[in-house]
Amino acid sequence: MRIVRKVSQYFYPQKQTQVMNEGWATFWHYTILNHLYDEAW
């Protein structure tokens, strides 16, 4: 079980970074598409 815990601790920051990147991608996707829609592009 100790090995599983060590591996989980190793990958935890990478998972946090992935979630943060996906959040930013979603935010900008939403922002840009709404801007284009408002301009009737």
C-alpha positions in Angstrom: 0.0 0.0 0.0 2.9 2.3 0.6 3.9 2.2 -3.0 0.4 3.1 -4.2 0.5 6.1 -1.8 3.9 7.2 -3.1 2.7 7.0 -6.7 -0.4 8.9 -5.9 1.6 11.6 -4.2 3.8 11.9 -7.2 1.0 12.3 -9.7 -1.2 14.6 -7.6 0.4 17.9 -8.7 0.2 16.8 -12.3 -3.5 16.2 -11.9 -4.0 19.6 -10.3 -2.2 21.2 -13.3 -4.4 19.3 -15.7 -7.6 20.4 -14.0 -6.4 24.0 -13.9 -5.5 23.9 -17.6 -8.9 22.4 -18.5 -10.6 25.1 -16.5 -8.8 27.9 -18.3 -9.5 26.3 -21.7 -13.2 26.1 -20.8 -13.2 29.7 -19.6 -11.5 31.1 -22.8 -13.6 28.9 -25.1 -16.8 30.2 -23.5 -15.5 33.8 -23.5 -14.4 33.8 -27.1 -17.5 32.1 -28.5 -19.8 34.5 -26.6 -17.8 37.5 -27.9 -18.1 36.2 -31.5 -21.8 35.5 -31.0 -22.4 39.0 -29.6 -20.8 40.4 -32.7 -22.9 38.2 -34.9 -19.9 36.7 -36.6 
